Amino acid sequence: MFGLRRTPQRRREDAVAAAPPGPLRDYLSTPFPDPGTPLDEVPLLALDVEATGLDVEADRVIAVGWVPVDGLAIDLSGAQRRILATRREVGQSATVHGLTDDALAAGDLPIDVLAQLLEALAGRVLLAHHASIEVGFLAAACRRVYGVPFVASSVDTLALHRRVLTDGVGAQPDPLPGSLRLWAARERYGLPRYRAHEPLTDALACAELYLAQVAELSLRTRRPLSLKAVQGT
């Protein structure tokens, strides 16, 4: 029913029929932007998920941050940062993420944060660096809470940076180790280095990188780009 060969729009339509009433169905009921939409008209939501590890089933999400990108403009008025409540110890989160056990215990309920995020994402393209991580954690959360797959239209700035480095004049057949990381990618454009592992800051950093990448790719092609051009489909 949810075949991988189907387009995100078709998989979204299939998932709507199976979703129970509530935030996930509301999100899925809103069509994704058409792939042919010019980039200066595409609504996106830059997202960063901070977790205790990379296993989407076993590890726990402890914080999320997001910021809307409307066409080629970042909308800071819509920026949000949420800490998820947990009463279990989170290991190195205090040193890596700056979140103490007390801060996590006082956080928002995960189900409420998921609902807020789905509302913010409705009708937008998910934008992230190594987007499969964010999509994976959202998918796992939706399966647990709603029993239905999460479907998204997404743009991955890591994949875009690989294209920037491997296409065109001076291309590198094999990018250097570490060159695809978010902060290394930002250095190409002279973007400032922010504190890492802070969800809202990382989401903003991804949004800024995306705008720089789009500007470079537009100059290379000498024509306006559509959403399809940056999704690689």
VOBA-1610 file (N, C-alpha, C; in pm, whole numbers, padded with zeros to 5 digits, always signed):
BEGIN
Met+00082-00121+00000Met+00000+00000+00000Met+00085+00125+00000Phe+00194+00125+00080Phe+00280+00241+00089Phe+00411+00215+00015Gly+00401+00173-00111Gly+00518+00133-00190Gly+00618+00244-00207Leu+00746+00207-00204Leu+00852+00304-00216Leu+00859+00367-00355Arg+00801+00301-00457Arg+00809+00353-00592Arg+00708+00466-00617Arg+00614+00483-00527Arg+00514+00586-00546Arg+00571+00723-00510Thr+00515+00826-00570Thr+00559+00961-00541Thr+00518+00998-00399Pro+00586+01098-00338Pro+00542+01141-00204Pro+00395+01183-00202Gln+00349+01249-00309Gln+00208+01291-00312Gln+00115+01170-00306Arg+00147+01066-00384Arg+00061+00947-00384Arg+00067+00874-00251Arg+00185+00863-00194Arg+00197+00799-00063Arg+00125+00879+00045Arg+00128+01013+00032Arg+00054+01098+00125Arg-00096+01069+00116Glu-00147+01060-00006Glu-00290+01034-00025Glu-00329+00898+00032Asp-00244+00798+00014Asp-00272+00667+00070Asp-00272+00670+00223Ala-00177+00744+00280Ala-00166+00749+00425Ala-00282+00822+00489Val-00337+00922+00420Val-00451+00996+00474Val-00565+00902+00507Ala-00592+00807+00418Ala-00704+00715+00437Ala-00686+00626+00559Ala-00560+00599+00595Ala-00534+00510+00708Ala-00514+00584+00840Ala-00490+00714+00835Ala-00458+00789+00955Ala-00583+00816+01040Pro-00571+00803+01172Pro-00684+00838+01260Pro-00702+00989+01265Pro-00820+01037+01302Pro-00839+01182+01316Pro-00736+01240+01412Gly-00684+01356+01379Gly-00585+01417+01466Gly-00474+01484+01388Pro-00363+01518+01454Pro-00257+01596+01393Pro-00195+01534+01268Leu-00174+01400+01268Leu-00111+01339+01151Leu-00204+01344+01031Arg-00332+01315+01050Arg-00425+01322+00938Arg-00435+01466+00887Asp-00439+01563+00978Asp-00446+01704+00937Asp-00324+01740+00852Tyr-00207+01694+00897Tyr-00084+01720+00820Tyr-00090+01654+00683Leu-00127+01527+00680Leu-00129+01452+00555Leu-00238+01504+00459Ser-00341+01566+00512Ser-00450+01616+00428Ser-00412+01741+00350Thr-00300+01801+00385Thr-00254+01921+00316Thr-00156+01881+00206Pro-00185+01908+00079Pro-00096+01866-00031Pro+00045+01925-00016Phe+00143+01849-00062Phe+00280+01899-00068Phe+00292+01999-00183Pro+00388+02091-00176Pro+00413+02179-00291Pro+00445+02097-00416Asp+00395+02141-00529Asp+00420+02071-00655Asp+00569+02077-00690Pro+00626+01967-00740Pro+00769+01967-00775Pro+00807+02074-00877Gly+00711+02119-00958Gly+00742+02221-01057Gly+00738+02363-01004Thr+00710+02381-00875Thr+00702+02515-00817Thr+00838+02584-00820Pro+00846+02708-00868Pro+00974+02782-00863Pro+01023+02794-00718Leu+01153+02788-00700Leu+01208+02789-00565Leu+01174+02915-00487Asp+01156+03026-00557Asp+01123+03147-00483Asp+00978+03150-00435Glu+00904+03041-00464Glu+00766+03030-00416Glu+00746+02910-00324Val+00849+02830-00302Val+00834+02705-00226Val+00840+02733-00076Pro+00738+02689+00000Pro+00747+02698+00146Pro+00818+02575+00203Leu+00917+02597+00286Leu+00991+02488+00348Leu+00991+02506+00499Leu+01031+02402+00570Leu+01052+02411+00713Leu+01185+02346+00744Ala+01284+02429+00779Ala+01415+02376+00818Ala+01401+02313+00957Leu+01448+02190+00970Leu+01425+02112+01092Leu+01554+02047+01140Asp+01573+02048+01271Asp+01683+01972+01330Asp+01630+01894+01450Val+01666+01767+01455Val+01629+01678+01565Val+01755+01642+01642Glu+01752+01661+01772Glu+01863+01619+01858Glu+01817+01497+01938Ala+01896+01391+01934Ala+01859+01266+01999Ala+01978+01207+02073Thr+01952+01102+02149Thr+02058+01037+02226Thr+02147+00950+02139Gly+02109+00929+02013Gly+02187+00851+01918Gly+02119+00855+01783Leu+02161+00767+01693Leu+02109+00768+01557Leu+02013+00652+01527Asp+01987+00568+01625Asp+01893+00457+01606Asp+01752+00512+01628Val+01674+00524+01521Val+01543+00590+01532Val+01444+00511+01616Glu+01467+00383+01635Glu+01377+00302+01716Glu+01419+00297+01862Ala+01549+00290+01886Ala+01597+00271+02023Ala+01633+00402+02094Asp+01683+00499+02020Asp+01727+00624+02083Asp+01610+00721+02099Arg+01627+00818+02187Arg+01520+00910+02221Arg+01548+01051+02169Val+01448+01113+02112Val+01458+01253+02073Val+01447+01337+02199Ile+01540+01429+02218Ile+01538+01512+02338Ile+01510+01659+02307Ala+01527+01700+02181Ala+01500+01840+02146Ala+01482+01851+01996Val+01399+01946+01954Val+01380+01976+01813Val+01377+02126+01794Gly+01418+02169+01677Gly+01411+02311+01642Gly+01371+02324+01497Trp+01292+02425+01466Trp+01253+02446+01327Trp+01234+02593+01297Val+01248+02626+01169Val+01229+02763+01124Val+01175+02760+00982Pro+01069+02836+00952Pro+01014+02838+00816Pro+01107+02910+00719Val+01105+02862+00596Val+01174+02929+00485Val+01068+02950+00377Asp+01033+03074+00353Asp+00930+03106+00254Asp+00997+03152+00126Gly+01002+03062+00028Gly+01073+03093-00095Gly+01221+03104-00067Leu+01275+03225-00078Leu+01417+03248-00053Leu+01438+03339+00068Ala+01343+03337+00162Ala+01353+03419+00282Ala+01328+03335+00406Ile+01412+03352+00507Ile+01397+03282+00635Ile+01303+03364+00724Asp+01201+03300+00777Asp+01102+03367+00861Asp+01130+03336+01008Leu+01207+03421+01073Leu+01244+03396+01212Leu+01124+03408+01306Ser+01018+03474+01261Ser+00900+03486+01348Ser+00835+03351+01373Gly+00860+03254+01287Gly+00803+03121+01304Gly+00899+03021+01366Ala+01015+03066+01410Ala+01116+02976+01466Ala+01069+02921+01601Gln+01094+02793+01623Gln+01055+02728+01748Gln+01165+02633+01795Arg+01176+02622+01927Arg+01267+02527+01991Arg+01190+02456+02100Arg+01192+02324+02099Arg+01118+02246+02197Arg+01209+02142+02262Ile+01203+02135+02394Ile+01272+02031+02470Ile+01168+01927+02509Leu+01200+01801+02487Leu+01105+01693+02515Leu+01127+01637+02655Ala+01018+01622+02726Ala+01027+01573+02864Ala+01070+01427+02869Thr+01159+01397+02959Thr+01197+01260+02987Thr+01247+01253+03129Arg+01216+01147+03197Arg+01260+01130+03336Arg+01374+01030+03347Arg+01421+00982+03233Arg+01532+00888+03234Arg+01662+00961+03205Glu+01772+00909+03258Glu+01902+00970+03234Glu+01934+00965+03085Val+01999+01069+03036Val+02028+01078+02893Val+02178+01081+02864Gly+02256+01026+02954Gly+02398+01009+02926Gly+02471+01140+02906Gln+02528+01159+02785Gln+02613+01274+02758Gln+02536+01397+02709Ser+02405+01398+02720Ser+02328+01510+02666Ser+02365+01643+02730Ala+02402+01641+02857Ala+02439+01766+02923Ala+02564+01827+02861Thr+02659+01743+02821Thr+02782+01795+02763Thr+02770+01816+02613Val+02700+01727+02543Val+02688+01738+02397Val+02581+01839+02358His+02463+01830+02419His+02350+01914+02382His+02327+02031+02477Gly+02395+02031+02591Gly+02374+02138+02688Gly+02245+02123+02765Leu+02188+02003+02768Leu+02059+01980+02834Leu+02080+01890+02956Thr+02046+01942+03073Thr+02059+01865+03195Thr+01936+01776+03214Asp+01946+01680+03304Asp+01832+01595+03334Asp+01715+01677+03387Asp+01743+01781+03465Asp+01636+01866+03517Asp+01564+01938+03403Ala+01639+01988+03306Ala+01577+02056+03193Ala+01490+01961+03112Leu+01537+01839+03095Leu+01459+01740+03019Leu+01335+01696+03096Ala+01346+01685+03227Ala+01230+01646+03308Ala+01120+01752+03300Ala+01159+01878+03279Ala+01062+01988+03275Ala+01017+02020+03133Gly+01057+01938+03036Gly+01025+01966+02897Gly+00880+01936+02862Asp+00847+01958+02735Asp+00711+01935+02685Asp+00689+01786+02659Leu+00563+01743+02665Leu+00531+01604+02635Leu+00562+01575+02488Pro+00630+01464+02460Pro+00666+01432+02321Pro+00547+01433+02226Ile+00431+01383+02271Ile+00314+01378+02182Ile+00267+01518+02146Asp+00282+01614+02240Asp+00244+01752+02211Asp+00342+01818+02114Val+00472+01790+02131Val+00572+01845+02040Val+00552+01790+01899Leu+00521+01661+01889Leu+00497+01600+01759Leu+00379+01668+01690Ala+00273+01695+01764Ala+00156+01761+01706Ala+00191+01902+01660Gln+00269+01975+01738Gln+00310+02111+01700Gln+00396+02110+01575Leu+00485+02012+01567Leu+00573+02003+01452Leu+00495+01967+01326Leu+00403+01873+01336Leu+00323+01837+01220Leu+00239+01955+01171Glu+00189+02034+01263Glu+00113+02153+01224Glu+00202+02252+01150Ala+00324+02272+01200Ala+00416+02366+01137Ala+00461+02317+00999Leu+00468+02185+00982Leu+00518+02127+00857Leu+00411+02115+00749Ala+00284+02126+00785Ala+00175+02106+00689Ala+00190+02200+00569Gly+00188+02143+00450Gly+00197+02222+00327Gly+00337+02269+00294Arg+00436+02225+00370Arg+00574+02267+00348Arg+00664+02149+00314Val+00780+02180+00260Val+00883+02081+00231Val+00977+02074+00351Leu+01005+01954+00397Leu+01099+01937+00509Leu+01241+01961+00458Leu+01312+02050+00524Leu+01449+02086+00486Leu+01542+02048+00600Ala+01643+01967+00572Ala+01736+01926+00677Ala+01869+01886+00615His+01974+01884+00698His+02105+01836+00655His+02115+01690+00693His+02125+01602+00592His+02111+01457+00611His+01968+01429+00655Ala+01874+01466+00567Ala+01732+01467+00600Ala+01677+01330+00639Ser+01742+01222+00598Ser+01692+01089+00632Ser+01687+01068+00783Ile+01771+01138+00858Ile+01770+01124+01004Ile+01643+01185+01061Glu+01613+01311+01021Glu+01492+01376+01070Glu+01367+01299+01026Val+01364+01257+00899Val+01249+01181+00849Val+01235+01050+00926Gly+01346+00983+00954Gly+01343+00857+01026Gly+01287+00870+01166Phe+01330+00972+01241Phe+01278+00990+01377Phe+01130+01029+01374Leu+01090+01113+01279Leu+00948+01147+01268Leu+00865+01025+01231Ala+00917+00943+01141Ala+00845+00822+01101Ala+00826+00728+01219Ala+00931+00710+01298Ala+00922+00623+01414Ala+00821+00676+01515Ala+00823+00807+01537Ala+00729+00868+01631Ala+00585+00853+01584Cys+00561+00874+01455Cys+00425+00862+01402Cys+00375+00718+01407Arg+00464+00622+01384Arg+00422+00482+01395Arg+00381+00449+01538Arg+00459+00501+01635Arg+00427+00472+01775Arg+00297+00539+01818Val+00279+00664+01780Val+00166+00742+01831Val+00039+00718+01751Tyr+00053+00714+01617Tyr-00066+00708+01532Tyr-00083+00576+01457Gly+00021+00494+01454Gly+00013+00366+01385Gly+00010+00377+01234Val+00054+00492+01181Val+00049+00518+01037Val+00184+00576+00994Pro+00234+00541+00875Pro+00361+00595+00829Pro+00360+00747+00813Phe+00474+00808+00838Phe+00494+00950+00812Phe+00542+00964+00668Val+00488+01058+00596Val+00528+01084+00457Val+00565+01231+00447Ala+00673+01260+00378Ala+00715+01399+00364Ala+00774+01424+00226Ser+00764+01547+00182Ser+00842+01597+00070Ser+00963+01665+00132Ser+01083+01634+00086Ser+01201+01684+00157Ser+01309+01732+00061Val+01394+01818+00115Val+01516+01864+00049Val+01630+01842+00147Asp+01740+01783+00100Asp+01853+01747+00185Asp+01973+01833+00146Thr+02016+01922+00236Thr+02130+02009+00203Thr+02261+01931+00195Leu+02269+01813+00258Leu+02388+01731+00242Leu+02397+01681+00098Ala+02285+01632+00043Ala+02284+01587-00096Ala+02312+01702-00191Leu+02258+01819-00160Leu+02283+01936-00244Leu+02432+01972-00242His+02495+01960-00124His+02637+01995-00117His+02722+01895-00193Arg+02682+01769-00191Arg+02753+01670-00271Arg+02747+01709-00419Arg+02629+01754-00462Arg+02614+01795-00601Arg+02701+01919-00631Val+02703+02013-00538Val+02785+02133-00556Val+02931+02096-00576Leu+02979+01998-00498Leu+03121+01962-00502Leu+03157+01872-00620Thr+03062+01794-00669Thr+03094+01694-00771Thr+03050+01731-00912Asp+02978+01842-00927Asp+02935+01887-01060Asp+03005+02018-01096Gly+03018+02041-01225Gly+03068+02170-01271Gly+03219+02182-01271Val+03267+02305-01295Val+03410+02334-01303Val+03476+02308-01168Gly+03591+02241-01171Gly+03664+02211-01048Gly+03599+02104-00963Ala+03519+02019-01024Ala+03446+01918-00949Ala+03540+01817-00885Gln+03498+01765-00769Gln+03572+01661-00699Gln+03496+01529-00715Pro+03553+01430-00784Pro+03481+01303-00800Pro+03441+01240-00667Asp+03529+01252-00569Asp+03501+01199-00435Asp+03527+01309-00333Pro+03422+01368-00276Pro+03441+01473-00175Pro+03531+01426-00062Leu+03613+01516-00010Leu+03703+01483+00099Leu+03624+01443+00223Pro+03679+01353+00305Pro+03610+01314+00428Pro+03578+01436+00513Gly+03456+01444+00559Gly+03416+01556+00643Gly+03367+01678+00568Ser+03390+01683+00436Ser+03354+01803+00360Ser+03204+01819+00343Leu+03128+01712+00367Leu+02983+01719+00351Leu+02911+01754+00482Arg+02985+01764+00589Arg+02923+01800+00716Arg+02868+01942+00709Leu+02768+01969+00792Leu+02700+02098+00788Leu+02796+02215+00801Trp+02885+02208+00901Trp+02971+02324+00927Trp+03079+02337+00820Ala+03127+02226+00765Ala+03223+02232+00656Ala+03157+02289+00531Ala+03033+02250+00505Ala+02961+02302+00389Ala+02941+02453+00402Arg+02910+02501+00521Arg+02889+02644+00542Arg+03017+02724+00519Glu+03132+02664+00550Glu+03259+02735+00531Glu+03281+02775+00386Arg+03229+02697+00292Arg+03244+02728+00149Arg+03187+02866+00116Tyr+03083+02904+00190Tyr+03014+03030+00161Tyr+03047+03140+00261Gly+03142+03114+00348Gly+03180+03215+00447Gly+03073+03239+00552Leu+02987+03140+00574Leu+02881+03153+00674Leu+02940+03133+00814Pro+02887+03202+00914Pro+02946+03193+01048Pro+02927+03056+01110Arg+03013+03022+01203Arg+03003+02895+01274Arg+02928+02918+01404Tyr+02818+02848+01421Tyr+02738+02857+01543Tyr+02770+02740+01636Arg+02716+02747+01755Arg+02730+02636+01849Arg+02654+02515+01796Ala+02722+02402+01784Ala+02660+02281+01730Ala+02573+02212+01834His+02484+02125+01786His+02396+02042+01869His+02296+02125+01950Glu+02261+02242+01897Glu+02153+02321+01952Glu+02047+02324+01843Pro+01927+02267+01866Pro+01836+02238+01756Pro+01792+02358+01673Leu+01757+02468+01737Leu+01711+02583+01660Leu+01827+02645+01582Thr+01944+02651+01644Thr+02062+02704+01575Thr+02097+02618+01455Asp+02092+02485+01472Asp+02124+02395+01361Asp+02021+02406+01249Ala+01893+02424+01285Ala+01790+02443+01182Ala+01814+02572+01105Leu+01848+02679+01175Leu+01879+02806+01109Leu+02003+02792+01021Ala+02104+02721+01071Ala+02226+02700+00993Ala+02197+02626+00864Cys+02108+02527+00871Cys+02068+02452+00752Cys+01994+02542+00654Ala+01905+02626+00704Ala+01830+02717+00618Ala+01923+02814+00546Glu+02021+02867+00617Glu+02116+02961+00556Glu+02199+02890+00449Leu+02243+02768+00479Leu+02320+02691+00382Leu+02238+02666+00257Tyr+02112+02628+00274Tyr+02024+02603+00159Tyr+02016+02725+00068Leu+01998+02843+00123Leu+01988+02963+00040Leu+02118+02989-00035Ala+02231+02963+00029Ala+02360+02981-00039Ala+02376+02878-00151Gln+02337+02755-00126Gln+02346+02650-00229Gln+02257+02683-00348Val+02135+02726-00322Val+02042+02760-00429Val+02097+02874-00514Ala+02158+02972-00448Ala+02216+03084-00523Ala+02328+03036-00615Glu+02414+02946-00565Glu+02523+02895-00647Glu+02471+02810-00763Leu+02377+02721-00735Leu+02324+02636-00841Leu+02249+02717-00946Ser+02180+02823-00904Ser+02110+02909-01000Ser+02208+02980-01091Leu+02321+03024-01036Leu+02424+03089-01118Leu+02483+02991-01219Arg+02500+02867-01177Arg+02557+02767-01267Arg+02464+02737-01384Thr+02337+02725-01355Thr+02241+02688-01461Thr+02193+02809-01541Arg+02210+02929-01482Arg+02168+03054-01546Arg+02019+03056-01578Arg+01943+02993-01491Arg+01798+02995-01507Arg+01733+02967-01371Pro+01608+03011-01353Pro+01540+02984-01226Pro+01523+02834-01205Leu+01534+02792-01081Leu+01522+02651-01048Leu+01386+02621-00987Ser+01340+02499-01006Ser+01216+02453-00946Ser+01248+02363-00827Leu+01146+02330-00751Leu+01164+02238-00638Leu+01222+02105-00684Lys+01177+02055-00797Lys+01227+01927-00848Lys+01378+01929-00866Ala+01433+02044-00904Ala+01577+02053-00930Ala+01660+02033-00805Val+01609+02071-00689Val+01686+02056-00566Val+01650+01929-00489Gln+01545+01862-00533Gln+01512+01733-00472Gln+01578+01617-00544Gly+01634+01644-00662Gly+01703+01539-00735Gly+01611+01436-00793Thr+01484+01472-00816Thr+01389+01375-00873Thr+01337+01427-01005
//
